[in-house]
Amino acid sequence: MKKISTREMVYLSFLVALNIVLSRVASIRINIGTVEGIRIGFGAFPTIFAGIMFGPLAGGIVGALGDFLGFFINPSGFYFPPITLSAALGGMIPAFILQTFFKNQPDTLWQYIIAIGIGQVITSVILTPYFLQLGFNIPFLVTLPARIVAQCINVPLYSFLTLAIKKKTGSILNY
């Protein structure tokens, strides 16, 4: 396992903080009953970015810490660990796909759309609504349409932002 440098730890800490702010403060939250059923925003971007730039483990850590700490800073309902698992996977899956299937190829927007799209479909469209149904009795099909529409917007946006930032700062982050 690669040792995480102090510099990388600072970047990852910043991404955890950004995840919390974008998820808990700068997003639209729609309650279903007494529980947040749908959150529309850009909170997943720091997690995805961490996974792609620093590796799947870093993306998983940023997602899990962002969700865990964010819940205690701004709770909604009760803490349900499978939601944290979904947040961690959201940072890990795109990084795994890029490392596995597109390793020796130059970065393109379509590669990022595919990798991030698969990750978001698995986590945000399938797992999170399933876990909300298990933990909070929110019907899966109630949240599904809004999640699909949100990901149709988020996936291309996350892909474009990640690729643009990676091209601009790649030499700084990878020193």
N, CA, C and O atoms as a DFTB+ gen file, in Angstrom:
700 C
 N C O
     1  1       0.839      -1.186       0.000
     2  2       0.000       0.000       0.000
     3  2       0.878       1.241       0.000
     4  3       1.884       1.308       0.707
     5  1       0.487       2.212      -0.796
     6  2       1.225       3.460      -0.935
     7  2       1.065       4.315       0.323
     8  3      -0.032       4.442       0.866
     9  1       2.158       4.888       0.767
    10  2       2.122       5.782       1.923
    11  2       1.551       7.138       1.483
    12  3       1.944       7.678       0.449
    13  1       0.630       7.672       2.271
    14  2       0.020       8.958       1.961
    15  2       0.889      10.062       2.528
    16  3       1.186      10.079       3.723
    17  1       1.296      10.984       1.668
    18  2       2.142      12.092       2.112
    19  2       1.306      13.138       2.846
    20  3       0.077      13.134       2.777
    21  1       1.992      14.021       3.542
    22  2       1.317      15.105       4.252
    23  2       0.552      15.979       3.271
    24  3      -0.566      16.411       3.551
    25  1       1.150      16.231       2.141
    26  2       0.510      17.059       1.113
    27  2      -0.794      16.424       0.636
    28  3      -1.812      17.106       0.516
    29  1      -0.764      15.121       0.366
    30  2      -1.976      14.425      -0.067
    31  2      -3.030      14.423       1.036
    32  3      -4.221      14.553       0.756
    33  1      -2.598      14.278       2.285
    34  2      -3.531      14.291       3.402
    35  2      -4.248      15.644       3.512
    36  3      -5.436      15.704       3.832
    37  1      -3.513      16.718       3.244
    38  2      -4.115      18.055       3.264
    39  2      -5.140      18.180       2.138
    40  3      -6.243      18.679       2.362
    41  1      -4.787      17.732       0.930
    42  2      -5.736      17.766      -0.186
    43  2      -6.992      16.949       0.144
    44  3      -8.110      17.404      -0.095
    45  1      -6.805      15.755       0.688
    46  2      -7.944      14.894       1.006
    47  2      -8.808      15.496       2.112
    48  3     -10.033      15.377       2.079
    49  1      -8.169      16.147       3.096
    50  2      -8.928      16.821       4.158
    51  2      -9.774      17.946       3.583
    52  3     -10.928      18.133       3.970
    53  1      -9.187      18.690       2.658
    54  2      -9.937      19.748       1.980
    55  2     -11.123      19.166       1.226
    56  3     -12.212      19.739       1.256
    57  1     -10.932      18.040       0.553
    58  2     -12.017      17.421      -0.202
    59  2     -13.116      16.884       0.720
    60  3     -14.293      16.922       0.358
    61  1     -12.749      16.385       1.905
    62  2     -13.765      15.964       2.883
    63  2     -14.597      17.171       3.307
    64  3     -15.825      17.100       3.350
    65  1     -13.925      18.275       3.619
    66  2     -14.638      19.495       4.024
    67  2     -15.532      20.004       2.892
    68  3     -16.668      20.414       3.132
    69  1     -15.027      19.978       1.674
    70  2     -15.817      20.420       0.523
    71  2     -17.023      19.513       0.320
    72  3     -18.112      19.988      -0.005
    73  1     -16.835      18.214       0.510
    74  2     -17.935      17.261       0.416
    75  2     -19.032      17.600       1.420
    76  3     -20.214      17.603       1.076
    77  1     -18.646      17.883       2.650
    78  2     -19.622      18.202       3.691
    79  2     -20.382      19.483       3.347
    80  3     -21.607      19.529       3.462
    81  1     -19.665      20.512       2.930
    82  2     -20.317      21.789       2.604
    83  2     -21.254      21.626       1.415
    84  3     -22.396      22.082       1.461
    85  1     -20.783      20.980       0.350
    86  2     -21.618      20.829      -0.846
    87  2     -22.813      19.906      -0.599
    88  3     -23.880      20.111      -1.177
    89  1     -22.643      18.895       0.252
    90  2     -23.733      17.955       0.519
    91  2     -24.742      18.493       1.516
    92  3     -25.950      18.359       1.319
    93  1     -24.258      19.093       2.569
    94  2     -25.129      19.445       3.691
    95  2     -25.631      20.881       3.654
    96  3     -26.696      21.174       4.196
    97  1     -24.888      21.773       3.028
    98  2     -25.260      23.189       3.046
    99  2     -25.712      23.664       1.674
   100  3     -26.772      24.276       1.545
   101  1     -24.918      23.387       0.651
   102  2     -25.176      23.931      -0.686
   103  2     -25.901      22.935      -1.573
   104  3     -25.495      22.707      -2.713
   105  1     -26.967      22.343      -1.061
   106  2     -27.758      21.422      -1.872
   107  2     -29.230      21.573      -1.511
   108  3     -29.583      22.096      -0.453
   109  1     -30.060      21.111      -2.402
   110  2     -31.499      21.132      -2.162
   111  2     -31.873      19.798      -1.548
   112  3     -31.600      18.740      -2.115
   113  1     -32.498      19.859      -0.387
   114  2     -32.868      18.646       0.328
   115  2     -34.387      18.526       0.359
   116  3     -35.087      19.448       0.778
   117  1     -34.886      17.381      -0.090
   118  2     -36.321      17.133      -0.119
   119  2     -36.630      16.018       0.867
   120  3     -36.182      14.882       0.713
   121  1     -37.409      16.372       1.886
   122  2     -37.780      15.384       2.899
   123  2     -38.984      14.576       2.450
   124  3     -39.918      15.092       1.835
   125  1     -38.934      13.301       2.775
   126  2     -40.071      12.406       2.576
   127  2     -40.393      11.881       3.966
   128  3     -39.675      11.042       4.511
   129  1     -41.468      12.378       4.523
   130  2     -41.760      12.097       5.930
   131  2     -40.803      12.910       6.780
   132  3     -40.677      14.120       6.593
   133  1     -40.136      12.263       7.699
   134  2     -39.182      12.964       8.562
   135  2     -37.738      12.744       8.140
   136  3     -36.813      13.160       8.838
   137  1     -37.544      12.097       7.008
   138  2     -36.205      11.743       6.552
   139  2     -35.927      12.388       5.198
   140  3     -36.819      12.512       4.360
   141  1     -34.679      12.793       5.002
   142  2     -34.278      13.333       3.704
   143  2     -34.312      12.212       2.670
   144  3     -33.555      11.246       2.766
   145  1     -35.188      12.346       1.689
   146  2     -35.328      11.307       0.671
   147  2     -34.519      11.586      -0.573
   148  3     -34.008      10.667      -1.213
   149  1     -34.401      12.879      -0.922
   150  2     -33.666      13.257      -2.130
   151  2     -32.807      14.468      -1.815
   152  3     -33.265      15.421      -1.185
   153  1     -31.568      14.423      -2.253
   154  2     -30.656      15.563      -2.114
   155  2     -30.114      15.883      -3.502
   156  3     -29.481      15.046      -4.144
   157  1     -30.372      17.101      -3.949
   158  2     -29.909      17.519      -5.265
   159  2     -28.779      18.516      -5.062
   160  3     -28.977      19.579      -4.475
   161  1     -27.607      18.173      -5.543
   162  2     -26.450      19.043      -5.371
   163  2     -25.204      18.398      -5.938
   164  3     -25.269      17.437      -6.705
   165  1     -24.074      18.946      -5.544
   166  2     -22.797      18.499      -6.097
   167  2     -21.881      17.903      -5.038
   168  3     -20.659      17.945      -5.181
   169  1     -22.461      17.349      -3.978
   170  2     -21.676      16.789      -2.881
   171  2     -20.840      15.587      -3.256
   172  3     -19.829      15.324      -2.603
   173  1     -21.220      14.849      -4.279
   174  2     -20.447      13.665      -4.675
   175  2     -19.183      14.031      -5.444
   176  3     -18.269      13.214      -5.551
   177  1     -19.119      15.235      -5.973
   178  2     -17.965      15.603      -6.803
   179  2     -16.625      15.486      -6.067
   180  3     -15.700      14.902      -6.631
   181  1     -16.465      16.006      -4.838
   182  2     -15.171      15.872      -4.169
   183  2     -14.766      14.410      -3.947
   184  3     -13.583      14.075      -4.009
   185  1     -15.741      13.553      -3.691
   186  2     -15.459      12.135      -3.479
   187  2     -14.961      11.487      -4.771
   188  3     -13.970      10.756      -4.762
   189  1     -15.640      11.753      -5.861
   190  2     -15.243      11.214      -7.164
   191  2     -13.866      11.751      -7.559
   192  3     -13.009      11.000      -8.024
   193  1     -13.668      13.041      -7.372
   194  2     -12.393      13.675      -7.708
   195  2     -11.246      13.061      -6.896
   196  3     -10.172      12.796      -7.436
   197  1     -11.479      12.836      -5.597
   198  2     -10.444      12.227      -4.748
   199  2     -10.079      10.835      -5.250
   200  3      -8.902      10.477      -5.294
   201  1     -11.081      10.052      -5.627
   202  2     -10.818       8.704      -6.129
   203  2     -10.010       8.712      -7.407
   204  3      -9.078       7.923      -7.564
   205  1     -10.361       9.600      -8.324
   206  2      -9.669       9.646      -9.613
   207  2      -8.251      10.195      -9.463
   208  3      -7.325       9.684     -10.094
   209  1      -8.069      11.214      -8.650
   210  2      -6.752      11.844      -8.516
   211  2      -5.808      11.103      -7.579
   212  3      -4.603      11.055      -7.828
   213  1      -6.341      10.523      -6.499
   214  2      -5.486       9.933      -5.468
   215  2      -5.671       8.433      -5.300
   216  3      -4.995       7.821      -4.473
   217  1      -6.574       7.826      -6.067
   218  2      -6.781       6.388      -6.004
   219  2      -8.093       6.017      -5.337
   220  3      -8.682       6.816      -4.608
   221  1      -8.547       4.789      -5.597
   222  2      -9.833       4.338      -5.074
   223  2      -9.935       4.383      -3.545
   224  3     -10.981       4.744      -3.005
   225  1      -8.866       4.022      -2.854
   226  2      -8.910       4.046      -1.391
   227  2      -9.149       5.467      -0.882
   228  3      -9.946       5.673       0.033
   229  1      -8.467       6.437      -1.467
   230  2      -8.657       7.838      -1.071
   231  2     -10.085       8.292      -1.351
   232  3     -10.680       8.993      -0.532
   233  1     -10.643       7.902      -2.500
   234  2     -12.032       8.250      -2.810
   235  2     -13.000       7.646      -1.815
   236  3     -13.967       8.288      -1.407
   237  1     -12.737       6.403      -1.424
   238  2     -13.588       5.748      -0.426
   239  2     -13.506       6.424       0.933
   240  3     -14.516       6.596       1.615
   241  1     -12.302       6.803       1.317
   242  2     -12.121       7.478       2.614
   243  2     -12.809       8.842       2.612
   244  3     -13.502       9.189       3.568
   245  1     -12.620       9.613       1.548
   246  2     -13.258      10.933       1.460
   247  2     -14.779      10.783       1.498
   248  3     -15.451      11.543       2.196
   249  1     -15.332       9.824       0.764
   250  2     -16.781       9.614       0.758
   251  2     -17.312       9.196       2.116
   252  3     -18.319       9.725       2.588
   253  1     -16.627       8.238       2.749
   254  2     -17.090       7.740       4.047
   255  2     -16.963       8.811       5.132
   256  3     -17.898       9.032       5.902
   257  1     -15.809       9.474       5.193
   258  2     -15.636      10.524       6.205
   259  2     -16.573      11.701       5.967
   260  3     -17.129      12.254       6.916
   261  1     -16.750      12.084       4.719
   262  2     -17.663      13.184       4.406
   263  2     -19.083      12.874       4.850
   264  3     -19.758      13.729       5.423
   265  1     -19.545      11.645       4.586
   266  2     -20.894      11.266       4.979
   267  2     -21.015      11.148       6.503
   268  3     -21.974      11.644       7.094
   269  1     -20.051      10.499       7.122
   270  2     -20.085      10.264       8.572
   271  2     -20.015      11.578       9.348
   272  3     -20.858      11.847      10.204
   273  1     -19.010      12.389       9.044
   274  2     -18.875      13.670       9.750
   275  2     -20.012      14.622       9.389
   276  3     -20.509      15.351      10.248
   277  1     -20.421      14.619       8.133
   278  2     -21.523      15.471       7.696
   279  2     -22.813      15.155       8.417
   280  3     -23.588      16.060       8.728
   281  1     -23.056      13.884       8.688
   282  2     -24.266      13.514       9.419
   283  2     -24.251      14.124      10.812
   284  3     -25.268      14.647      11.267
   285  1     -23.120      14.064      11.491
   286  2     -23.061      14.573      12.861
   287  2     -23.048      16.097      12.915
   288  3     -23.435      16.684      13.925
   289  1     -22.611      16.733      11.849
   290  2     -22.655      18.196      11.781
   291  2     -24.074      18.670      11.464
   292  3     -24.545      19.655      12.032
   293  1     -24.749      17.970      10.561
   294  2     -26.083      18.373      10.103
   295  2     -26.926      17.115       9.888
   296  3     -27.098      16.678       8.750
   297  1     -27.456      16.524      10.975
   298  2     -28.149      15.240      10.851
   299  2     -29.523      15.351      10.197
   300  3     -30.176      16.394      10.228
   301  1     -29.929      14.237       9.606
   302  2     -31.264      14.095       9.046
   303  2     -31.688      12.653       9.302
   304  3     -31.124      11.732       8.712
   305  1     -32.661      12.447      10.160
   306  2     -33.045      11.090      10.533
   307  2     -32.020      10.514      11.496
   308  3     -31.409      11.249      12.273
   309  1     -31.830       9.197      11.446
   310  2     -30.811       8.568      12.270
   311  2     -29.668       8.077      11.383
   312  3     -29.832       7.896      10.177
   313  1     -28.506       7.866      12.006
   314  2     -27.348       7.434      11.227
   315  2     -27.547       5.998      10.765
   316  3     -27.870       5.119      11.563
   317  1     -27.351       5.766       9.463
   318  2     -27.546       4.445       8.869
   319  2     -26.282       4.096       8.077
   320  3     -26.093       4.622       6.980
   321  1     -25.410       3.222       8.603
   322  2     -24.106       2.925       7.981
   323  2     -24.128       2.511       6.507
   324  3     -23.183       2.852       5.795
   325  1     -25.140       1.800       6.003
   326  2     -25.100       1.474       4.573
   327  2     -25.077       2.697       3.660
   328  3     -24.536       2.623       2.557
   329  1     -25.645       3.811       4.090
   330  2     -25.584       5.034       3.290
   331  2     -24.124       5.498       3.187
   332  3     -23.691       5.976       2.139
   333  1     -23.371       5.352       4.287
   334  2     -21.947       5.699       4.278
   335  2     -21.177       4.780       3.331
   336  3     -20.264       5.228       2.637
   337  1     -21.537       3.511       3.300
   338  2     -20.925       2.570       2.361
   339  2     -21.169       3.017       0.921
   340  3     -20.260       2.968       0.092
   341  1     -22.378       3.446       0.627
   342  2     -22.707       3.927      -0.711
   343  2     -21.876       5.157      -1.060
   344  3     -21.405       5.287      -2.190
   345  1     -21.693       6.061      -0.095
   346  2     -20.873       7.259      -0.330
   347  2     -19.421       6.878      -0.610
   348  3     -18.781       7.465      -1.483
   349  1     -18.905       5.905       0.122
   350  2     -17.517       5.452      -0.097
   351  2     -17.372       4.818      -1.478
   352  3     -16.405       5.090      -2.190
   353  1     -18.322       3.982      -1.853
   354  2     -18.267       3.337      -3.173
   355  2     -18.354       4.351      -4.300
   356  3     -17.809       4.129      -5.381
   357  1     -19.038       5.465      -4.054
   358  2     -19.143       6.521      -5.060
   359  2     -17.797       7.106      -5.443
   360  3     -17.627       7.580      -6.566
   361  1     -16.839       7.080      -4.527
   362  2     -15.493       7.549      -4.832
   363  2     -14.582       6.458      -5.357
   364  3     -13.595       6.736      -6.038
   365  1     -14.915       5.216      -5.039
   366  2     -14.048       4.102      -5.409
   367  2     -14.329       3.561      -6.815
   368  3     -13.397       3.276      -7.567
   369  1     -15.587       3.422      -7.163
   370  2     -15.957       2.764      -8.423
   371  2     -15.410       3.481      -9.658
   372  3     -14.814       2.824     -10.511
   373  1     -15.588       4.813      -9.796
   374  2     -15.032       5.457     -11.002
   375  2     -13.512       5.309     -11.103
   376  3     -12.975       5.127     -12.195
   377  1     -12.829       5.387      -9.972
   378  2     -11.370       5.242      -9.980
   379  2     -10.961       3.830     -10.401
   380  3     -10.026       3.666     -11.184
   381  1     -11.656       2.805      -9.884
   382  2     -11.379       1.422     -10.281
   383  2     -11.606       1.228     -11.783
   384  3     -10.796       0.590     -12.457
   385  1     -12.692       1.770     -12.300
   386  2     -13.005       1.604     -13.727
   387  2     -11.934       2.271     -14.582
   388  3     -11.467       1.687     -15.561
   389  1     -11.544       3.491     -14.217
   390  2     -10.506       4.182     -14.997
   391  2      -9.175       3.445     -14.924
   392  3      -8.478       3.324     -15.931
   393  1      -8.816       2.950     -13.740
   394  2      -7.542       2.239     -13.583
   395  2      -7.547       0.884     -14.284
   396  3      -6.513       0.438     -14.782
   397  1      -8.690       0.237     -14.325
   398  2      -8.775      -1.108     -14.882
   399  2      -8.939      -1.104     -16.400
   400  3      -8.222      -1.818     -17.102
   401  1      -9.865      -0.317     -16.903
   402  2     -10.219      -0.396     -18.320
   403  2      -9.550       0.661     -19.201
   404  3      -9.423       0.464     -20.409
   405  1      -9.124       1.773     -18.611
   406  2      -8.564       2.859     -19.411
   407  2      -7.163       3.241     -18.956
   408  3      -6.753       4.390     -19.119
   409  1      -6.424       2.293     -18.387
   410  2      -5.137       2.587     -17.760
   411  2      -4.106       3.190     -18.702
   412  3      -3.509       4.215     -18.374
   413  1      -3.886       2.601     -19.830
   414  2      -2.813       3.036     -20.727
   415  2      -3.310       3.887     -21.891
   416  3      -2.682       3.935     -22.949
   417  1      -4.432       4.552     -21.690
   418  2      -4.998       5.378     -22.748
   419  2      -5.012       6.840     -22.299
   420  3      -5.095       7.118     -21.103
   421  1      -4.933       7.760     -23.234
   422  2      -5.039       9.170     -22.841
   423  2      -6.444       9.469     -22.331
   424  3      -7.423       8.875     -22.784
   425  1      -6.526      10.395     -21.386
   426  2      -7.813      10.747     -20.785
   427  2      -8.725      11.405     -21.809
   428  3      -8.315      12.314     -22.531
   429  1      -9.977      10.930     -21.863
   430  2     -10.988      11.573     -22.704
   431  2     -12.242      11.787     -21.870
   432  3     -12.454      11.135     -20.848
   433  1     -13.056      12.707     -22.327
   434  2     -14.302      12.997     -21.622
   435  2     -15.205      11.767     -21.580
   436  3     -15.870      11.525     -20.573
   437  1     -15.235      10.987     -22.665
   438  2     -16.102       9.811     -22.697
   439  2     -15.682       8.751     -21.685
   440  3     -16.538       8.081     -21.107
   441  1     -14.386       8.590     -21.464
   442  2     -13.936       7.653     -20.436
   443  2     -14.455       8.068     -19.069
   444  3     -14.907       7.233     -18.286
   445  1     -14.388       9.353     -18.792
   446  2     -14.845       9.865     -17.502
   447  2     -16.361       9.749     -17.379
   448  3     -16.869       9.413     -16.309
   449  1     -17.085      10.021     -18.452
   450  2     -18.547       9.887     -18.413
   451  2     -18.935       8.433     -18.140
   452  3     -19.847       8.170     -17.357
   453  1     -18.253       7.501     -18.777
   454  2     -18.539       6.077     -18.562
   455  2     -18.228       5.682     -17.122
   456  3     -19.069       5.087     -16.448
   457  1     -17.029       6.007     -16.647
   458  2     -16.607       5.605     -15.306
   459  2     -17.476       6.248     -14.225
   460  3     -17.960       5.564     -13.323
   461  1     -17.669       7.545     -14.317
   462  2     -18.467       8.246     -13.310
   463  2     -19.932       7.839     -13.431
   464  3     -20.621       7.688     -12.421
   465  1     -20.408       7.662     -14.656
   466  2     -21.795       7.239     -14.865
   467  2     -22.084       5.886     -14.236
   468  3     -23.106       5.716     -13.572
   469  1     -21.198       4.927     -14.437
   470  2     -21.387       3.602     -13.829
   471  2     -21.391       3.731     -12.306
   472  3     -22.238       3.147     -11.630
   473  1     -20.447       4.491     -11.776
   474  2     -20.390       4.683     -10.322
   475  2     -21.636       5.338      -9.770
   476  3     -22.152       4.912      -8.736
   477  1     -22.130       6.366     -10.441
   478  2     -23.311       7.079      -9.953
   479  2     -24.578       6.242     -10.107
   480  3     -25.461       6.306      -9.251
   481  1     -24.684       5.464     -11.174
   482  2     -25.860       4.596     -11.322
   483  2     -25.876       3.555     -10.203
   484  3     -26.917       3.317      -9.591
   485  1     -24.728       2.938      -9.936
   486  2     -24.675       1.924      -8.886
   487  2     -24.977       2.528      -7.520
   488  3     -25.774       1.977      -6.761
   489  1     -24.341       3.662      -7.201
   490  2     -24.472       4.211      -5.848
   491  2     -25.698       5.110      -5.681
   492  3     -26.513       4.879      -4.788
   493  1     -25.837       6.125      -6.523
   494  2     -26.890       7.124      -6.323
   495  2     -28.255       6.700      -6.840
   496  3     -29.277       7.122      -6.298
   497  1     -28.288       5.877      -7.872
   498  2     -29.571       5.497      -8.456
   499  2     -30.071       4.161      -7.898
   500  3     -31.280       3.964      -7.773
   501  1     -29.156       3.239      -7.559
   502  2     -29.590       1.919      -7.092
   503  2     -29.391       1.741      -5.583
   504  3     -30.357       1.508      -4.857
   505  1     -28.145       1.848      -5.106
   506  2     -27.870       1.521      -3.708
   507  2     -28.502       2.480      -2.702
   508  3     -29.153       2.037      -1.755
   509  1     -28.322       3.776      -2.892
   510  2     -28.845       4.722      -1.908
   511  2     -30.365       4.622      -1.773
   512  3     -30.851       4.553      -0.644
   513  1     -31.146       4.611      -2.867
   514  2     -32.596       4.429      -2.687
   515  2     -32.956       3.082      -2.032
   516  3     -33.904       2.995      -1.252
   517  1     -32.190       2.046      -2.362
   518  2     -32.430       0.741      -1.736
   519  2     -32.186       0.826      -0.233
   520  3     -32.974       0.310       0.560
   521  1     -31.084       1.484       0.158
   522  2     -30.786       1.623       1.590
   523  2     -31.799       2.525       2.285
   524  3     -32.129       2.294       3.448
   525  1     -32.296       3.547       1.593
   526  2     -33.340       4.398       2.173
   527  2     -34.618       3.596       2.402
   528  3     -35.329       3.814       3.383
   529  1     -34.903       2.676       1.497
   530  2     -36.063       1.814       1.679
   531  2     -35.861       0.880       2.864
   532  3     -36.777       0.681       3.662
   533  1     -34.662       0.305       2.984
   534  2     -34.382      -0.601       4.106
   535  2     -34.415       0.114       5.451
   536  3     -35.029      -0.364       6.405
   537  1     -33.753       1.252       5.518
   538  2     -33.597       1.927       6.805
   539  2     -34.731       2.841       7.194
   540  3     -35.019       2.997       8.381
   541  1     -35.388       3.454       6.212
   542  2     -36.361       4.495       6.524
   543  2     -37.737       4.245       5.908
   544  3     -38.625       5.088       6.036
   545  1     -37.929       3.113       5.249
   546  2     -39.191       2.748       4.611
   547  2     -39.656       3.753       3.549
   548  3     -40.855       3.970       3.373
   549  1     -38.699       4.359       2.848
   550  2     -39.027       5.231       1.721
   551  2     -39.062       4.346       0.479
   552  3     -38.049       3.739       0.132
   553  1     -40.214       4.260      -0.201
   554  2     -40.299       3.367      -1.370
   555  2     -39.250       3.697      -2.434
   556  3     -39.037       4.860      -2.777
   557  1     -38.613       2.670      -2.938
   558  2     -37.554       2.786      -3.937
   559  2     -38.014       3.617      -5.137
   560  3     -37.292       4.505      -5.590
   561  1     -39.196       3.335      -5.644
   562  2     -39.683       3.981      -6.863
   563  2     -40.077       5.442      -6.663
   564  3     -40.219       6.183      -7.636
   565  1     -40.256       5.864      -5.401
   566  2     -40.617       7.258      -5.142
   567  2     -39.431       8.186      -5.444
   568  3     -39.615       9.261      -6.014
   569  1     -38.242       7.779      -5.071
   570  2     -37.062       8.632      -5.259
   571  2     -36.361       8.413      -6.600
   572  3     -35.543       9.235      -7.012
   573  1     -36.668       7.338      -7.263
   574  2     -35.946       6.968      -8.479
   575  2     -36.002       8.007      -9.606
   576  3     -34.947       8.338     -10.147
   577  1     -37.163       8.537      -9.988
   578  2     -37.183       9.495     -11.111
   579  2     -36.317      10.728     -10.878
   580  3     -35.586      11.145     -11.777
   581  1     -36.387      11.310      -9.699
   582  2     -35.577      12.500      -9.406
   583  2     -34.088      12.168      -9.421
   584  3     -33.279      12.980      -9.870
   585  1     -33.725      11.003      -8.941
   586  2     -32.313      10.593      -8.939
   587  2     -31.794      10.392     -10.357
   588  3     -30.657      10.758     -10.657
   589  1     -32.599       9.825     -11.218
   590  2     -32.182       9.612     -12.609
   591  2     -31.974      10.957     -13.306
   592  3     -30.973      11.152     -13.994
   593  1     -32.910      11.875     -13.130
   594  2     -32.780      13.205     -13.737
   595  2     -31.541      13.914     -13.202
   596  3     -30.786      14.510     -13.969
   597  1     -31.330      13.852     -11.885
   598  2     -30.163      14.504     -11.279
   599  2     -28.859      13.945     -11.848
   600  3     -27.928      14.706     -12.112
   601  1     -28.781      12.643     -12.039
   602  2     -27.547      12.043     -12.546
   603  2     -27.331      12.331     -14.027
   604  3     -26.193      12.365     -14.494
   605  1     -28.408      12.536     -14.759
   606  2     -28.258      12.938     -16.168
   607  2     -27.582      14.305     -16.273
   608  3     -26.928      14.602     -17.273
   609  1     -27.738      15.118     -15.260
   610  2     -27.070      16.424     -15.208
   611  2     -25.691      16.291     -14.560
   612  3     -24.707      16.825     -15.071
   613  1     -25.624      15.582     -13.441
   614  2     -24.388      15.508     -12.660
   615  2     -23.255      14.766     -13.351
   616  3     -22.113      15.223     -13.312
   617  1     -23.541      13.643     -13.979
   618  2     -22.470      12.820     -14.564
   619  2     -21.658      13.587     -15.609
   620  3     -20.431      13.603     -15.509
   621  1     -22.281      14.224     -16.605
   622  2     -21.461      14.989     -17.556
   623  2     -20.732      16.167     -16.889
   624  3     -19.593      16.476     -17.239
   625  1     -21.394      16.813     -15.933
   626  2     -20.773      17.939     -15.241
   627  2     -19.568      17.480     -14.410
   628  3     -18.498      18.084     -14.485
   629  1     -19.740      16.419     -13.622
   630  2     -18.625      15.870     -12.833
   631  2     -17.477      15.445     -13.747
   632  3     -16.311      15.686     -13.438
   633  1     -17.809      14.818     -14.863
   634  2     -16.790      14.340     -15.806
   635  2     -15.994      15.498     -16.380
   636  3     -14.764      15.466     -16.405
   637  1     -16.699      16.518     -16.840
   638  2     -16.031      17.689     -17.414
   639  2     -15.158      18.385     -16.368
   640  3     -14.004      18.712     -16.646
   641  1     -15.696      18.611     -15.178
   642  2     -14.927      19.291     -14.124
   643  2     -13.697      18.483     -13.708
   644  3     -12.612      19.041     -13.546
   645  1     -13.864      17.193     -13.539
   646  2     -12.737      16.351     -13.125
   647  2     -11.632      16.365     -14.171
   648  3     -10.458      16.529     -13.839
   649  1     -12.006      16.193     -15.424
   650  2     -11.011      16.183     -16.495
   651  2     -10.320      17.542     -16.622
   652  3      -9.103      17.607     -16.791
   653  1     -11.090      18.617     -16.542
   654  2     -10.515      19.963     -16.655
   655  2      -9.561      20.253     -15.501
   656  3      -8.464      20.766     -15.720
   657  1      -9.967      19.931     -14.285
   658  2      -9.106      20.186     -13.126
   659  2      -7.875      19.290     -13.175
   660  3      -6.771      19.725     -12.848
   661  1      -8.067      18.042     -13.582
   662  2      -6.927      17.119     -13.670
   663  2      -5.900      17.609     -14.686
   664  3      -4.697      17.534     -14.434
   665  1      -6.359      18.104     -15.821
   666  2      -5.428      18.612     -16.837
   667  2      -4.705      19.869     -16.361
   668  3      -3.527      20.060     -16.661
   669  1      -5.402      20.719     -15.627
   670  2      -4.786      21.972     -15.140
   671  2      -3.836      21.736     -13.978
   672  3      -2.787      22.374     -13.894
   673  1      -4.195      20.819     -13.076
   674  2      -3.420      20.659     -11.843
   675  2      -2.699      19.320     -11.750
   676  3      -2.087      19.026     -10.723
   677  1      -2.757      18.514     -12.783
   678  2      -2.158      17.179     -12.726
   679  2      -0.721      17.165     -12.277
   680  3      -0.332      16.327     -11.463
   681  1       0.080      18.088     -12.798
   682  2       1.491      18.107     -12.415
   683  2       1.678      18.575     -10.971
   684  3       2.641      18.178     -10.316
   685  1       0.784      19.399     -10.477
   686  2       0.878      19.854      -9.087
   687  2       0.512      18.740      -8.128
   688  3       1.197      18.529      -7.127
   689  1      -0.578      18.016      -8.430
   690  2      -1.040      16.976      -7.521
   691  2      -0.163      15.734      -7.565
   692  3       0.001      15.056      -6.550
   693  1       0.390      15.436      -8.701
   694  2       1.195      14.219      -8.831
   695  2       2.690      14.453      -8.626
   696  3       3.485      13.514      -8.638
   697  1       3.058      15.712      -8.440
   698  2       4.456      16.132      -8.287
   699  2       5.364      15.003      -8.543
   700  3       6.583      15.160      -8.463
